[in-house]
Amino acid sequence: MRASLPVLTSIGALCGLLLPMRFLPIAAAQDSAAAAVQSAKPAAPRPDTGEWIQLFNGKDLTGWTPKIRGYDVGVNYADTFRVEDGVLKVSYDKYDGPFHERFGHLFYERPFSSYVLRVEYRFVGEQAAGVGAWAWRNNGIMIHAQTPHSMGRDQNFPVSIEVQLLGGNGREPRHNANVCTPGTHIVLGGRLHTPHCTESTSETYPGDQWVTVEVEVHAGRLIRHKLGGKTVLEYSEPQLDERDPDARRLLAAGAEKMLTAGTISLQSESAPTEFRKVELRELAE
């Protein structure tokens, strides 16, 4: 996500809530916010069995729902998200011209609260046309996020915490597994932290190499970003930003300010990216 991106706006009507709650069918996007609030229930914690859940099955997009800016939920514009040769790809080769801020997110079908998420990814190919230098080899994993059905049609990003993925540009250090906060804030170093993006302490990852990033999430108490088994960033108490219009809509519909669970999504932010593993181990807390 762009560090200097202005406060997000959305012209879509609020159709749901920040999780925890299961996805609603597309028709349910017309339900009232009050009904959505009433039906929202936290997901029960599961036993910590040590087993990894394969969120990406290596074959197709089963269990995942796309939401691309400017399009309805479920519309996978220009085959942005696809599976080829066992790899989940974020591609722009079928776009009709420049990128035009058609930011996209591919949402997993159920929310999570406490877990370890492990993702293997790499940047490949040429950048989509019509974006600034900030977007070069820039993608992300969104956690503790709202549902796709609760996003506005023209909303840029889900209200969430973003684990920002950055590739080296050969000119300067580019830290990886940073944190960005669309519609949210975090507590860092014991204080409320409001800057939009904050760098980790990681090394730079140049080229097309495969990178493994882990996100250790303990509900709203503690979140760690790890690369190569080493913690590169740690923070706590993710929460809705009451100044942000998208977050305010969620709060008005009854969402809790403090985030303890939510959806997980993979981003499409104009940098072609491949994911060969997306797996999760739930923690019993």
N, C-alpha and C positions, 0 to 999 in steps of 0.2 A: 504494500500500500504506500502511496505517496505521503511522505512525512508532512508536506505542507498542504495537504488536501484540506479544503475548508470544511466547516461543519456540514455533515450530511443532511440532505433534504429528501423528502419523499412526497410525491403527489398522490400516491395510492392510498386508498382507505385502509385503516387498520383492520385486519381480518382475523388475527389470532393473538398469541401471546409469546413472550419469551418463554422457553421451556423451563421447567420440565413438563412436557406433555407429548403424546405421540402425534405424528403428522395427521392432519385432517385430509380427507379427500378434497379434490379441487372444488367440488360443489360447496363444501363447507366453508370456503373462503367468504361466502356471503352471510355467514352466521354473525350474530351480534357479538361485540366484544364482551358484553356481560355474560353471555352464554359460554363463551370460550374461557372466561375467568372461572366460572363455576365448575367447568369440567376439567380444569387443569389439576393433575395430581402428580406428586413426585414419584419417580420410578423407584421401586424398592431395591435396595442394594442387594447384589448377588454375592454368593460365597467367593472368597479369594482362592480359587482352585489352581491358580498358576497357569491356566489354559489361555492360549491366545485365540481370539476371535478374528477370523479373516473377514474384514469388512469389504475388501475387494476380492472377488472370487477368481480373478484371472481370466475370466471368460467373457463377461458382459457387465452391464451397469445395473444388474439386479440389486435392489435395495437402495438405489441412489436416485435422487430427484434433482434435475437442474433448475436453476433460477437465474436467468440472464437479464441484465438491465434493459428495460424497454420491451420485454416479452413476458407472457404469462408463465406462471409456474408450470413446469413440465415441458416447456418448449426448449429443445436443445438446438438453438439457432446454429445453422451452418455446421452441424455435427461437431460443435466445439469440443464436447466430451465424447470420446470414443474408445473402444478397446480393439487393439490390433496386436497380433503376435504375443498375446498374453500380457500386454502393457496397457494401462489406462493412460490415454494421451489427452493433453490439452492442446488443441491445434486451431490455427486460423487460416489454413490454406483455402478454405471455401468461403471466406468472407467476401462480401461484395464491396470492396474498397477498404478505406481506412477503418481502424478499430472503433473510433467514435465512442469511446468510453462505454462500450458494451461489456462492462464488468460482469463476470459470471461466477456462480458458486454451485458446486455439486454436493447436495446434502445427503448424509446417510439417514436411513429411515427411522432411527430411534435415538432418543437422547441418552446421555451418560452423565454421571456425576463424578465419581472417583475412579480413576483408571490410569493406565500407562498406554499411550498411543505411540506406535512406532511406524514411521513412514520412510520408505526408500524412494528417492526421486532423483531426477537430473534435469538440467536445462538442455535443450537441443535446438538446432535450427535457427532460423532468422526471426527477429522480432516482428510482431505485427506492425503494419504501417500506421502512421498517424499518432504516435505517442511520444511523450517527452523522454529525455535521457533517464529520468528517475525510474521509469518502468522497465529498463533493460534488465533482463534476467531477475525479475522481481515477481514473486508469487507468494502464496500463503496457505496456511491451514487455519481455519476458523474454529474456535472452541467456545463452549458456553454461549452459544448463539441462539437467536430466535429461530422460529420455523420459517421455511420458505413461503408458506401461505400467509404469514403475518407481515411479509415485506410488501412495500409499495411496488407497483409495476416499474417505476423509474428510480427506485432506491439503488444507490451505488453498491453498498455493502450491507450485510446483515449486522445488526447490533450484536457485538461479539468481542472476543479477544482474539487477535490474530497473531499466530506464530509466523513471522515474516521470513520468507526464504529469499536469500539474495546470492547471486553468483558473482564471481570476480570479473572485473572489466579490464584487467591488465594494467591499470594506471594507478590505482589507489586501493588501500584496504577497504574491504566491504565485509563487515561483520555479518554473520549468518544467525538464523534462529533468533531474530530480534522480536520485540513485541510492539504491536500497534493496537490502538483502542478505538475502533469505530463505535461511537455512541456510549463509550464506557470509560471508566477510570480504574486504576489499580493502586495498591499500596506497595511502595518500594522503599526499602530502608527504613521502615517504620512510619513513613509519611505518605499522605495522599499524593499520588503522582498523576499529573494531568497532561503532560506533553503527549502528543499523538503517537509518536514512534520513539522507541528507546532502544539503543544498540546493546547487543550482548558483548561478551568478552571473547567471542570465538575468533578463530583464524579465518582467512579468506579462502573460499573454495572456487578456484577457477576452472574453466573448461567444461567438458561434458561428463565429468565423473559422477558416478552414483554416490549419493550422500544419504546417510541414515540419521534421521532426527527423531528424538524421543521427547514426548511431552508427558510429564508426570503430574497428574492433577488430583489433588485432595479436596474435592468439592470446592468450597470457597476459601479454604484455610491456607492453601499453599499450592503454587504452580511452579514447576521447574522445566526449563528448556535444556536439553542435553544433546551434545554432538560428540560422537566417538566415546560415549559413556561418561563424558565430563560435563558437569553442570556449567552452563555459560550464562544463565540468567535465572533469577528467582524472585518471585513477588507473591503477593497475597491479596485477599479481599477484593476480587473483581466486582465491579458495581456499575449500575446504570448511571450515565451522566445526565443529570436533570436539566442541563442546558441544551441538550441535543434534541431536535424535534422528533426523531424516530424513537429515541428512548422515552421521551415524554409520552408518546402515544401508547407505548407498552405500559408505562406506569399508570396512565389514566385508565387503562383496561384492567388494572389489578395486578400487574406483575410486581414481584418483589424487587426492591432496589438492589439487594445483595445477590450476586449470582452464585449458585451452588450446583447448577446443572445446565444442560442445553444441548443443542445439536452440534455436530461436527461436519464441516464441509471443506472441500478442496476448491481452491480459487482458480479463476482464469482472469488474469490481469494484463494480458497482451504478450507474455513471454511463453513460448512453446515449452511445455514441460511434460515429462513422462513419470508415471508412478508405477513401480512394479510390485510394491507391497504396501498395504494399508492394514495394519492389524492392531488389535486392542486387547488388553488384559484388564478386567475389572478388579477393583480393590474393594475389599469388605471393610467399610468404615461407617 
